[in-house]
Amino acid sequence: MRTPLLVWVFATFANVGTAAVIDTFATGNQGISWPPAQGGAAITDETPIAGSIFDTRFLHFKFGGPQSLTVTTSEQILEYTLGPEGRGYFQFGYRSASPVILLGGGQTVLRFSFEDAKGGRSFPASLRIATTSGTASYSWNFALTDIFRNNDGAFHVDVPLSEINGGDLSQVTELTFDAYRIAEGAGFRLTRIETIPEPGPTLLFLLATLPFAFRRTRDNLTSGHEINRGRIGSRIS
C-alpha cells in the first residue's frame, strides 16, 4: 500500500527540525577596510539586518595588513580579501537585544556556506558566543586552512553545536567569527550562515531505503494489474 508508506515519509520529515537563519546577506550593505583613511586604533560597522534570528551584523578591524570586509546584498555575499603584504586580523558577527536560541528546535549544527575561498594559506579562526550565563567558544585552530585548500568552488563548514564549550546556547546575545594571523593573499566569499538539524538514524535509513520501497510498491501494483487483467480475460472467455 502506498498510503501508509507516504504517511510514514511525511511524518518522518515533519519531525525533523527546521533551519534557523543567521544570515543570507540579503539585507544590510556594508563595507570596511584596513587601515582606515582617518587613522585610529579600530573600526567597527554595525547595521540592522532582516530575516535573521539576530538584530544586527557587525564588521570589525583592529590591526593587520591591507584588508577588507564587504557585504553586497545584490549578490548575497560577505567577502573578505587580504592583500599581499601583512597578516590579516578581523571579526564579524551578530548581536541581539533579546537572547536567541542556537541549540533548540532540532538544530544541532552551525553551518557556514561558502561560494569559494583562496586555499593553501594559513587561516586560524575561532568562534566566540556570548550568552546570559557566560561565554562559549569553539576553535578551528588551523583546520580552516586545510578545508579551504581542499575545496574548489562552493562548500560548507559545519560546527556541531555539542562541541561548542561553555554558556547556554539557548540564551545567546552575540556570535563572533574571529580570525587572526591570516597569511597574505587569503580570502573567501560567504553566502549563508544557519543552524540546521543533523539527520538522525531514522531519516538516514529512510533516505537509503526509500527508492527500494517505492520500486517494490510499483512492482506490486504492476503485478496486481496483470492478475486482474488475467481474471477479467478468463471471465470473458
N, C-alpha and C positions, 0 to 999 in steps of 0.2 A: 504494500500500500504506500502510495506517495504521500498521502496526507500526514500520517504520523511522522514520517521522515522529515518533511518540511517543517512541521511543528517543532521538532527537536532542533533543527538547524536554526530557526528563528529564535527559539528560546535560548539557545547557547550563545548566539551573538548578542542577544538583548542583555545577557548577564555579564558581558564584557564591558569594562569601564570605558568611558569616552576620554578623548584627549582634552587637556586644559591648556589653552593657548597662552603663551607668554608674549610672543611677538611674531608677527608675519612681516613686519617692516612696511606695512601698507599705509600707516599714518605717522606723522611727525618727522618731516625732513630735518636733517641735522648734518653738521659738518664742522669738525675742528681739526687743527693741525698743530704740530710742534716743530720748532719753537714758535710761540705766539709772537706776532709782529710787535705787540706792545711790551713784550718782556714780561717778567713775573715768575713766581715760583710754581704756579699750577694753573690749569684752565679746565673748567667744567661746563658742559652744556646739558641742561635738563629740560625735557619737553613732555607735555601730556601725550598719551597715546590712547587709541581706542581699540576695542576688540581684544584686550588683554586682561588677565586677572590682576595685573598691577596697574597703578595710576600713571606712572611716569617712567621714561627711559633717560638714563644719563650716560654721557661720554666724558672721559677724563684722561688728561695727560699731566704729568708732573715733571718728567725729565726724559732724557734719551736723545737719540739722533732724529733727523728729519723724518716725520711720520704723520699719518692722517687717519682719521676715522670719519666715515661718511655714511649716512642713511639716505638712500634715494628711494622715495616711495613709488615713483613711476616704474621702477624696476623691482621693487620689494627686496632690497638688498642692503645689508650692512657690510661695508667694505673697509678692510684695514690694509694699508700699504706702509712699508718701511723702506727708506732709501738705502743706497749702497754704503753709506757711512754711518757708524754709530749703532749702538744697541737700541732695541725697542722696549718701551715700558708703557702699558696703557691699561685702562679699566673701562668696562661698560657694564651697565646693569639696570636694575629696576627697583622702584620703591612704591610702597603703598601706605596710605594713611591708616587703613584698617588691615589687620592681619589677613593673609590669604593662605589657602591650603595647597601645598605642593603634594603632600602624601595623604591621599584620601580619594574616595570616589573611584577606586580601582586603579589609579595611576601608580605605577611602580618604577618608571624610567623617565629621566630627564633627557630629552633628545635635542641635539643641535644639528640642523640640516644645512650642509654646505653645498654651494654650487661648484666651487673649486678652491684649491689652496696651492700655494707655492711650497712644494715639498723639498725635503733634503736639507732643511735649515733648522737650527736649534730653536725650539718653541716651548719652553717651560710655561706652565699655566696652572691655575687653581681656581676653585670656586669658594666664595665666602658668602654665607647665608645668615643674615641677622634675623633672629626670632624673638618672641616675647620672653623666652626662657634662656636665652644665651645665643652664642654664635656657633653655627655649624660650618663644617668645611669639608672640602674634597680636593685632592691634589692629583693632577696628571703627572707631575714632575716633568719628565721629558717624553712621556708617551705620545703626546700630540705630534712630536717630531716624526715618529715612525708612521703614525696614522696619516699625516699629511703627505709623507713621502710615498706611501703605498697606495694612495687613491688618486686616480686620474679622472677628473670630471666630478659629477655630483656624488655625494656620500653623506652619511650621517655619523655622529658620535653620540653614543648612549652612555649615560651615567645611571647605574642602579641607585635609586633613592635610598635603599638599605645600606649603601656604602658611604653615605654622607653622615659624618660623625658629629654628634652634639646638637643641642637645640631641638625644638619641637617643630617639625616640618608641616604641621597643620596650623602654625601660627607664625607665618613668615612676613616680615616687613621690608626686607631688602635682599636682593640677589645680585651678586657681583662676580663678573668674569674678570680675573686678574692675571695679566701676562707680564712677564718680566725677563730681562736679559735676552731678548729675542735676537737671533742672528740677522745680520744685514740682508736686505732684499726679501724678507719674509712677507707674507700677505695671505689674505683669504677673502672670500665672498660668502657671507652667511645669509640664508634665506628664511629660516624659521627656527623658533625655539618653542618647545612644548613639553608637557608631561604626558606620557602615554601609558596605557596598560600593557603589561607584558603578557603574551599569550600563555594561558595555562595549559596543563596537560590535556584537558578535555577538548579545548579548541584545537590544539596541535593534532590530536587524534582525529578530530572531525575533518580538518583540512587534508589529512593524509588519506582518509578512507572515503570521503565524500564522492570522488569520481567513481570508485568501485560500487558504492551504494546506488548511485544513480544508474550506472550501467546495468547492474543486476535488476533494478526496478524496470528499466526499459526492456531487458531481455524477457522478464516475466510477463510484461504486458504484451510483447510480441508473441510469445508462446501462447498466452491466453487467447489472443485474437485468432491464431492458427487453429487452436482447438475448437473455438466457437464456429469458425468457418467450416470445419470438418463436420460438426454436429448439424449445422444448417444444411450442408450438402447431403448428408445421409438422410435427413428428413425429406428433402425434395425428391431424391431418387427412390 
